[in-house]
């Protein structure tokens, strides 16, 4: 199908990053948001792209497994976050990681580290870090999800609760100034909270699209975490709520 040069640029960006916001597209292509909206409308009418959660993505990505599709969403921001997070972890540290696209990418960012002790409920994370660089990897058992290959339930929580680690790192589905850290799945929220209780340093990794958003289930209040590692600073109300609980915000290198 023939496309204008700008349409081709949009499709190339989406192919590379998975999903991109309207304002980001406008800024990178140096045109107005209204112009991008017209482009998006045209491409959507041709069945080339779709809008998902306020983002624009390739229609072809809908054929991917949900977890793989989420790995591609907002990838540039997630790469920034995991680089910052990996820099705070030293060789020989013990790390607990929950299942999530950002934590899975963090596991890949830790491939240059050595002698890590890793505890996780994610088969993707376990597979990434096991048997390399002298790492020890412990994976929680339990019922495996078909989309993410992660284990949940009482047995998974009991398993991780036996550990005490240097860093407990969770991803977040949403983060709101009034409610705290949130998710959209009860089992994932319960597991994340259990993990935080095992860490001497308790960290949330999340991109800015989750800020000011209400999830379905609360994971914890801000008093239960020590740091938030993100790509952009949170909005003023959320920043104030985090600072009131002494939470360190890492939004720059």
PAVEX-919127 format. One record per residue (C-alpha): x, y, z; residue number from 1; residue in one letter. Coordinates in nm, 3 decimals, always signed. Each point is the difference from the previous one (the first is absolute). Layout:
N
@xx = X	yy = Y	zz = Z	resi = NUM	resn = A
...
This chain:
253
@xx = +0.000	yy = +0.000	zz = +0.000	resi = 1	resn = X
@xx = +0.132	yy = +0.344	zz = -0.097	resi = 2	resn = X
@xx = +0.055	yy = +0.251	zz = +0.280	resi = 3	resn = X
@xx = +0.107	yy = +0.361	zz = +0.021	resi = 4	resn = X
@xx = +0.356	yy = +0.053	zz = +0.134	resi = 5	resn = X
@xx = -0.137	yy = +0.102	zz = +0.341	resi = 6	resn = X
@xx = -0.230	yy = -0.302	zz = +0.013	resi = 7	resn = X
@xx = +0.303	yy = -0.215	zz = -0.071	resi = 8	resn = X
@xx = +0.190	yy = +0.168	zz = +0.282	resi = 9	resn = X
@xx = -0.288	yy = -0.062	zz = +0.240	resi = 10	resn = X
@xx = -0.019	yy = -0.367	zz = -0.093	resi = 11	resn = X
@xx = +0.378	yy = -0.036	zz = +0.033	resi = 12	resn = X
@xx = -0.007	yy = +0.154	zz = +0.349	resi = 13	resn = X
@xx = -0.282	yy = -0.228	zz = +0.108	resi = 14	resn = X
@xx = +0.180	yy = -0.303	zz = -0.140	resi = 15	resn = X
@xx = +0.307	yy = +0.094	zz = +0.202	resi = 16	resn = X
@xx = -0.170	yy = +0.099	zz = +0.327	resi = 17	resn = X
@xx = -0.330	yy = -0.188	zz = +0.001	resi = 18	resn = X
@xx = -0.218	yy = +0.291	zz = +0.110	resi = 19	resn = X
@xx = +0.050	yy = +0.376	zz = +0.006	resi = 20	resn = X
@xx = -0.216	yy = +0.288	zz = +0.128	resi = 21	resn = X
@xx = -0.147	yy = +0.267	zz = -0.229	resi = 22	resn = X
@xx = +0.200	yy = +0.281	zz = +0.162	resi = 23	resn = X
@xx = +0.325	yy = -0.195	zz = -0.026	resi = 24	resn = X
@xx = -0.065	yy = -0.070	zz = -0.368	resi = 25	resn = X
@xx = -0.071	yy = +0.369	zz = -0.060	resi = 26	resn = X
@xx = +0.317	yy = +0.108	zz = +0.181	resi = 27	resn = X
@xx = +0.225	yy = -0.248	zz = -0.176	resi = 28	resn = X
@xx = -0.143	yy = +0.074	zz = -0.343	resi = 29	resn = X
@xx = -0.012	yy = +0.376	zz = +0.070	resi = 30	resn = X
@xx = -0.363	yy = +0.047	zz = -0.095	resi = 31	resn = X
@xx = -0.309	yy = +0.091	zz = +0.200	resi = 32	resn = X
@xx = -0.197	yy = -0.253	zz = +0.203	resi = 33	resn = X
@xx = -0.300	yy = +0.074	zz = -0.222	resi = 34	resn = X
@xx = +0.201	yy = -0.098	zz = -0.306	resi = 35	resn = X
@xx = +0.098	yy = -0.327	zz = +0.166	resi = 36	resn = X
@xx = -0.363	yy = -0.066	zz = +0.091	resi = 37	resn = X
@xx = -0.095	yy = +0.033	zz = -0.367	resi = 38	resn = X
@xx = +0.280	yy = -0.239	zz = -0.094	resi = 39	resn = X
@xx = -0.112	yy = -0.244	zz = +0.267	resi = 40	resn = X
@xx = -0.360	yy = +0.018	zz = -0.121	resi = 41	resn = X
@xx = +0.111	yy = -0.075	zz = -0.355	resi = 42	resn = X
@xx = +0.225	yy = -0.289	zz = +0.099	resi = 43	resn = X
@xx = -0.265	yy = -0.143	zz = +0.231	resi = 44	resn = X
@xx = -0.256	yy = +0.012	zz = -0.282	resi = 45	resn = X
@xx = +0.241	yy = -0.206	zz = -0.210	resi = 46	resn = X
@xx = +0.029	yy = -0.254	zz = +0.280	resi = 47	resn = X
@xx = +0.370	yy = +0.073	zz = +0.053	resi = 48	resn = X
@xx = -0.012	yy = +0.128	zz = +0.358	resi = 49	resn = X
@xx = -0.223	yy = -0.001	zz = +0.308	resi = 50	resn = X
@xx = -0.025	yy = +0.212	zz = +0.312	resi = 51	resn = X
@xx = +0.051	yy = -0.177	zz = +0.333	resi = 52	resn = X
@xx = -0.017	yy = +0.168	zz = +0.343	resi = 53	resn = X
@xx = +0.069	yy = +0.340	zz = -0.150	resi = 54	resn = X
@xx = +0.292	yy = -0.132	zz = -0.204	resi = 55	resn = X
@xx = +0.032	yy = -0.078	zz = -0.370	resi = 56	resn = X
@xx = +0.120	yy = -0.346	zz = -0.104	resi = 57	resn = X
@xx = +0.030	yy = -0.220	zz = -0.305	resi = 58	resn = X
@xx = -0.306	yy = -0.215	zz = -0.070	resi = 59	resn = X
@xx = +0.234	yy = -0.292	zz = -0.066	resi = 60	resn = X
@xx = +0.117	yy = +0.001	zz = +0.363	resi = 61	resn = X
@xx = -0.347	yy = -0.111	zz = +0.107	resi = 62	resn = X
@xx = +0.095	yy = -0.347	zz = -0.124	resi = 63	resn = X
@xx = +0.276	yy = -0.021	zz = +0.258	resi = 64	resn = X
@xx = -0.051	yy = -0.161	zz = +0.340	resi = 65	resn = X
@xx = -0.117	yy = +0.266	zz = +0.249	resi = 66	resn = X
@xx = +0.321	yy = -0.010	zz = +0.204	resi = 67	resn = X
@xx = +0.218	yy = +0.028	zz = -0.310	resi = 68	resn = X
@xx = -0.210	yy = +0.290	zz = -0.122	resi = 69	resn = X
@xx = +0.038	yy = +0.180	zz = +0.333	resi = 70	resn = X
@xx = +0.378	yy = -0.052	zz = -0.021	resi = 71	resn = X
@xx = -0.004	yy = +0.219	zz = -0.310	resi = 72	resn = X
@xx = -0.222	yy = +0.274	zz = +0.143	resi = 73	resn = X
@xx = +0.179	yy = +0.319	zz = +0.102	resi = 74	resn = X
@xx = +0.330	yy = -0.183	zz = -0.051	resi = 75	resn = X
@xx = +0.223	yy = +0.309	zz = -0.014	resi = 76	resn = X
@xx = -0.118	yy = +0.113	zz = +0.345	resi = 77	resn = X
@xx = +0.041	yy = -0.349	zz = +0.144	resi = 78	resn = X
@xx = +0.354	yy = -0.023	zz = -0.132	resi = 79	resn = X
@xx = +0.085	yy = +0.322	zz = +0.184	resi = 80	resn = X
@xx = -0.152	yy = -0.135	zz = +0.321	resi = 81	resn = X
@xx = +0.177	yy = -0.335	zz = -0.003	resi = 82	resn = X
@xx = +0.335	yy = +0.163	zz = -0.074	resi = 83	resn = X
@xx = -0.045	yy = +0.218	zz = +0.309	resi = 84	resn = X
@xx = -0.116	yy = -0.293	zz = +0.211	resi = 85	resn = X
@xx = +0.284	yy = -0.230	zz = -0.110	resi = 86	resn = X
@xx = +0.254	yy = +0.267	zz = +0.098	resi = 87	resn = X
@xx = -0.120	yy = -0.019	zz = +0.362	resi = 88	resn = X
@xx = +0.066	yy = -0.375	zz = +0.026	resi = 89	resn = X
@xx = +0.352	yy = -0.134	zz = +0.059	resi = 90	resn = X
@xx = +0.163	yy = -0.330	zz = -0.082	resi = 91	resn = X
@xx = -0.076	yy = -0.253	zz = +0.272	resi = 92	resn = X
@xx = -0.324	yy = +0.167	zz = +0.113	resi = 93	resn = X
@xx = -0.321	yy = -0.190	zz = +0.066	resi = 94	resn = X
@xx = -0.296	yy = +0.121	zz = -0.203	resi = 95	resn = X
@xx = -0.369	yy = -0.090	zz = +0.002	resi = 96	resn = X
@xx = -0.195	yy = +0.081	zz = -0.318	resi = 97	resn = X
@xx = -0.370	yy = -0.040	zz = -0.063	resi = 98	resn = X
@xx = -0.154	yy = -0.073	zz = -0.338	resi = 99	resn = X
@xx = -0.050	yy = +0.296	zz = -0.229	resi = 100	resn = X
@xx = +0.130	yy = +0.138	zz = -0.326	resi = 101	resn = X
@xx = +0.227	yy = +0.255	zz = +0.170	resi = 102	resn = X
@xx = +0.146	yy = -0.255	zz = +0.241	resi = 103	resn = X
@xx = +0.053	yy = -0.244	zz = -0.288	resi = 104	resn = X
@xx = +0.193	yy = +0.270	zz = -0.182	resi = 105	resn = X
@xx = +0.191	yy = +0.071	zz = +0.321	resi = 106	resn = X
@xx = +0.108	yy = -0.365	zz = +0.005	resi = 107	resn = X
@xx = +0.149	yy = +0.050	zz = -0.345	resi = 108	resn = X
@xx = +0.176	yy = +0.316	zz = +0.121	resi = 109	resn = X
@xx = +0.157	yy = -0.208	zz = +0.280	resi = 110	resn = X
@xx = +0.165	yy = -0.245	zz = -0.238	resi = 111	resn = X
@xx = +0.335	yy = +0.177	zz = +0.044	resi = 112	resn = X
@xx = -0.015	yy = -0.047	zz = +0.378	resi = 113	resn = X
@xx = +0.167	yy = -0.294	zz = +0.175	resi = 114	resn = X
@xx = -0.074	yy = -0.223	zz = +0.299	resi = 115	resn = X
@xx = -0.356	yy = +0.125	zz = +0.047	resi = 116	resn = X
@xx = -0.250	yy = -0.184	zz = +0.216	resi = 117	resn = X
@xx = -0.336	yy = +0.040	zz = -0.171	resi = 118	resn = X
@xx = -0.341	yy = -0.094	zz = +0.138	resi = 119	resn = X
@xx = -0.300	yy = +0.030	zz = -0.232	resi = 120	resn = X
@xx = -0.337	yy = -0.140	zz = -0.098	resi = 121	resn = X
@xx = +0.066	yy = +0.070	zz = -0.369	resi = 122	resn = X
@xx = +0.118	yy = -0.281	zz = -0.225	resi = 123	resn = X
@xx = +0.122	yy = +0.263	zz = -0.248	resi = 124	resn = X
@xx = +0.222	yy = +0.165	zz = +0.262	resi = 125	resn = X
@xx = +0.121	yy = -0.335	zz = +0.133	resi = 126	resn = X
@xx = +0.087	yy = -0.117	zz = -0.352	resi = 127	resn = X
@xx = +0.181	yy = +0.327	zz = -0.077	resi = 128	resn = X
@xx = +0.228	yy = +0.004	zz = +0.304	resi = 129	resn = X
@xx = +0.047	yy = -0.368	zz = +0.088	resi = 130	resn = X
@xx = +0.327	yy = -0.177	zz = -0.083	resi = 131	resn = X
@xx = +0.187	yy = +0.318	zz = -0.100	resi = 132	resn = X
@xx = +0.279	yy = +0.187	zz = +0.177	resi = 133	resn = X
@xx = -0.016	yy = -0.217	zz = +0.309	resi = 134	resn = X
@xx = -0.353	yy = +0.108	zz = +0.091	resi = 135	resn = X
@xx = -0.225	yy = -0.197	zz = +0.234	resi = 136	resn = X
@xx = -0.366	yy = +0.015	zz = -0.100	resi = 137	resn = X
@xx = -0.293	yy = -0.116	zz = +0.213	resi = 138	resn = X
@xx = -0.344	yy = -0.016	zz = -0.160	resi = 139	resn = X
@xx = -0.323	yy = -0.018	zz = +0.196	resi = 140	resn = X
@xx = -0.229	yy = -0.290	zz = -0.079	resi = 141	resn = X
@xx = -0.374	yy = +0.014	zz = -0.043	resi = 142	resn = X
@xx = -0.257	yy = +0.035	zz = -0.274	resi = 143	resn = X
@xx = +0.158	yy = +0.141	zz = -0.316	resi = 144	resn = X
@xx = -0.179	yy = +0.266	zz = -0.204	resi = 145	resn = X
@xx = -0.025	yy = -0.087	zz = -0.368	resi = 146	resn = X
@xx = +0.078	yy = +0.353	zz = -0.123	resi = 147	resn = X
@xx = +0.298	yy = +0.094	zz = +0.218	resi = 148	resn = X
@xx = +0.123	yy = -0.338	zz = +0.124	resi = 149	resn = X
@xx = +0.001	yy = +0.133	zz = +0.356	resi = 150	resn = X
@xx = -0.106	yy = -0.186	zz = +0.313	resi = 151	resn = X
@xx = -0.253	yy = +0.129	zz = +0.251	resi = 152	resn = X
@xx = -0.199	yy = -0.117	zz = +0.297	resi = 153	resn = X
@xx = +0.067	yy = -0.097	zz = +0.360	resi = 154	resn = X
@xx = +0.292	yy = -0.231	zz = -0.077	resi = 155	resn = X
@xx = +0.181	yy = +0.272	zz = -0.197	resi = 156	resn = X
@xx = -0.047	yy = +0.252	zz = +0.281	resi = 157	resn = X
@xx = +0.112	yy = -0.252	zz = +0.263	resi = 158	resn = X
@xx = +0.314	yy = -0.073	zz = -0.203	resi = 159	resn = X
@xx = +0.120	yy = +0.358	zz = -0.042	resi = 160	resn = X
@xx = -0.089	yy = +0.087	zz = +0.360	resi = 161	resn = X
@xx = +0.286	yy = -0.222	zz = +0.118	resi = 162	resn = X
@xx = +0.258	yy = +0.232	zz = -0.157	resi = 163	resn = X
@xx = +0.157	yy = +0.326	zz = +0.116	resi = 164	resn = X
@xx = +0.160	yy = +0.186	zz = -0.291	resi = 165	resn = X
@xx = +0.197	yy = +0.317	zz = -0.065	resi = 166	resn = X
@xx = -0.246	yy = +0.129	zz = -0.261	resi = 167	resn = X
@xx = -0.370	yy = -0.078	zz = -0.046	resi = 168	resn = X
@xx = -0.105	yy = +0.148	zz = -0.334	resi = 169	resn = X
@xx = -0.360	yy = +0.006	zz = -0.120	resi = 170	resn = X
@xx = -0.173	yy = +0.150	zz = -0.301	resi = 171	resn = X
@xx = -0.316	yy = +0.206	zz = +0.035	resi = 172	resn = X
@xx = -0.321	yy = +0.001	zz = -0.200	resi = 173	resn = X
@xx = -0.100	yy = +0.343	zz = +0.131	resi = 174	resn = X
@xx = +0.107	yy = +0.257	zz = +0.257	resi = 175	resn = X
@xx = -0.225	yy = +0.261	zz = +0.156	resi = 176	resn = X
@xx = +0.075	yy = +0.266	zz = +0.262	resi = 177	resn = X
@xx = -0.293	yy = -0.105	zz = +0.219	resi = 178	resn = X
@xx = +0.008	yy = -0.379	zz = -0.035	resi = 179	resn = X
@xx = +0.366	yy = -0.086	zz = -0.050	resi = 180	resn = X
@xx = +0.134	yy = -0.280	zz = -0.218	resi = 181	resn = X
@xx = -0.274	yy = -0.192	zz = -0.182	resi = 182	resn = X
@xx = -0.052	yy = -0.288	zz = -0.240	resi = 183	resn = X
@xx = -0.285	yy = -0.151	zz = -0.201	resi = 184	resn = X
@xx = +0.024	yy = -0.357	zz = +0.127	resi = 185	resn = X
@xx = -0.054	yy = -0.113	zz = +0.359	resi = 186	resn = X
@xx = +0.252	yy = -0.286	zz = -0.008	resi = 187	resn = X
@xx = +0.269	yy = +0.220	zz = -0.152	resi = 188	resn = X
@xx = -0.063	yy = +0.269	zz = +0.262	resi = 189	resn = X
@xx = +0.017	yy = -0.253	zz = +0.285	resi = 190	resn = X
@xx = +0.324	yy = -0.145	zz = -0.132	resi = 191	resn = X
@xx = +0.158	yy = +0.343	zz = -0.048	resi = 192	resn = X
@xx = -0.081	yy = +0.097	zz = +0.360	resi = 193	resn = X
@xx = +0.149	yy = -0.326	zz = +0.129	resi = 194	resn = X
@xx = +0.317	yy = +0.075	zz = -0.195	resi = 195	resn = X
@xx = +0.036	yy = +0.350	zz = +0.139	resi = 196	resn = X
@xx = -0.003	yy = -0.143	zz = +0.352	resi = 197	resn = X
@xx = +0.311	yy = -0.204	zz = -0.089	resi = 198	resn = X
@xx = +0.220	yy = +0.286	zz = -0.116	resi = 199	resn = X
@xx = +0.241	yy = +0.212	zz = +0.198	resi = 200	resn = X
@xx = -0.038	yy = +0.246	zz = -0.289	resi = 201	resn = X
@xx = -0.350	yy = +0.016	zz = -0.148	resi = 202	resn = X
@xx = -0.027	yy = +0.136	zz = -0.354	resi = 203	resn = X
@xx = -0.278	yy = +0.069	zz = -0.250	resi = 204	resn = X
@xx = +0.095	yy = +0.027	zz = -0.367	resi = 205	resn = X
@xx = -0.261	yy = +0.167	zz = -0.218	resi = 206	resn = X
@xx = -0.033	yy = +0.230	zz = -0.299	resi = 207	resn = X
@xx = -0.175	yy = +0.334	zz = +0.015	resi = 208	resn = X
@xx = -0.313	yy = -0.124	zz = -0.178	resi = 209	resn = X
@xx = -0.097	yy = -0.171	zz = +0.330	resi = 210	resn = X
@xx = +0.009	yy = +0.326	zz = +0.200	resi = 211	resn = X
@xx = -0.332	yy = +0.144	zz = +0.111	resi = 212	resn = X
@xx = -0.182	yy = -0.316	zz = -0.109	resi = 213	resn = X
@xx = -0.238	yy = -0.200	zz = +0.217	resi = 214	resn = X
@xx = +0.047	yy = -0.375	zz = -0.009	resi = 215	resn = X
@xx = -0.240	yy = -0.264	zz = +0.126	resi = 216	resn = X
@xx = +0.186	yy = -0.135	zz = +0.303	resi = 217	resn = X
@xx = +0.233	yy = +0.175	zz = +0.242	resi = 218	resn = X
@xx = +0.343	yy = -0.158	zz = +0.037	resi = 219	resn = X
@xx = +0.118	yy = +0.229	zz = +0.280	resi = 220	resn = X
@xx = +0.022	yy = +0.355	zz = +0.127	resi = 221	resn = X
@xx = +0.313	yy = +0.203	zz = -0.054	resi = 222	resn = X
@xx = +0.117	yy = -0.078	zz = +0.352	resi = 223	resn = X
@xx = +0.075	yy = -0.355	zz = -0.121	resi = 224	resn = X
@xx = +0.256	yy = +0.105	zz = -0.263	resi = 225	resn = X
@xx = +0.338	yy = +0.173	zz = +0.004	resi = 226	resn = X
@xx = +0.053	yy = +0.104	zz = -0.362	resi = 227	resn = X
@xx = -0.178	yy = +0.059	zz = -0.329	resi = 228	resn = X
@xx = +0.208	yy = -0.030	zz = -0.317	resi = 229	resn = X
@xx = -0.171	yy = +0.157	zz = -0.300	resi = 230	resn = X
@xx = +0.067	yy = +0.163	zz = -0.336	resi = 231	resn = X
@xx = -0.155	yy = +0.340	zz = +0.078	resi = 232	resn = X
@xx = -0.073	yy = +0.183	zz = +0.329	resi = 233	resn = X
@xx = -0.348	yy = -0.063	zz = +0.143	resi = 234	resn = X
@xx = -0.262	yy = +0.277	zz = +0.002	resi = 235	resn = X
@xx = +0.013	yy = +0.242	zz = +0.297	resi = 236	resn = X
@xx = -0.271	yy = -0.166	zz = +0.212	resi = 237	resn = X
@xx = +0.154	yy = -0.345	zz = -0.037	resi = 238	resn = X
@xx = +0.350	yy = +0.133	zz = +0.058	resi = 239	resn = X
@xx = -0.116	yy = +0.170	zz = +0.321	resi = 240	resn = X
@xx = -0.170	yy = -0.318	zz = +0.124	resi = 241	resn = X
@xx = +0.315	yy = -0.205	zz = -0.064	resi = 242	resn = X
@xx = +0.227	yy = +0.253	zz = +0.165	resi = 243	resn = X
@xx = -0.228	yy = +0.017	zz = +0.303	resi = 244	resn = X
@xx = +0.082	yy = -0.368	zz = +0.062	resi = 245	resn = X
@xx = +0.370	yy = +0.050	zz = -0.066	resi = 246	resn = X
@xx = -0.004	yy = -0.185	zz = -0.333	resi = 247	resn = X
@xx = +0.300	yy = +0.070	zz = -0.223	resi = 248	resn = X
@xx = -0.097	yy = +0.080	zz = -0.361	resi = 249	resn = X
@xx = +0.259	yy = -0.097	zz = -0.261	resi = 250	resn = X
@xx = -0.108	yy = +0.174	zz = -0.318	resi = 251	resn = X
@xx = +0.342	yy = +0.100	zz = -0.130	resi = 252	resn = X
@xx = +0.339	yy = -0.164	zz = -0.037	resi = 253	resn = X
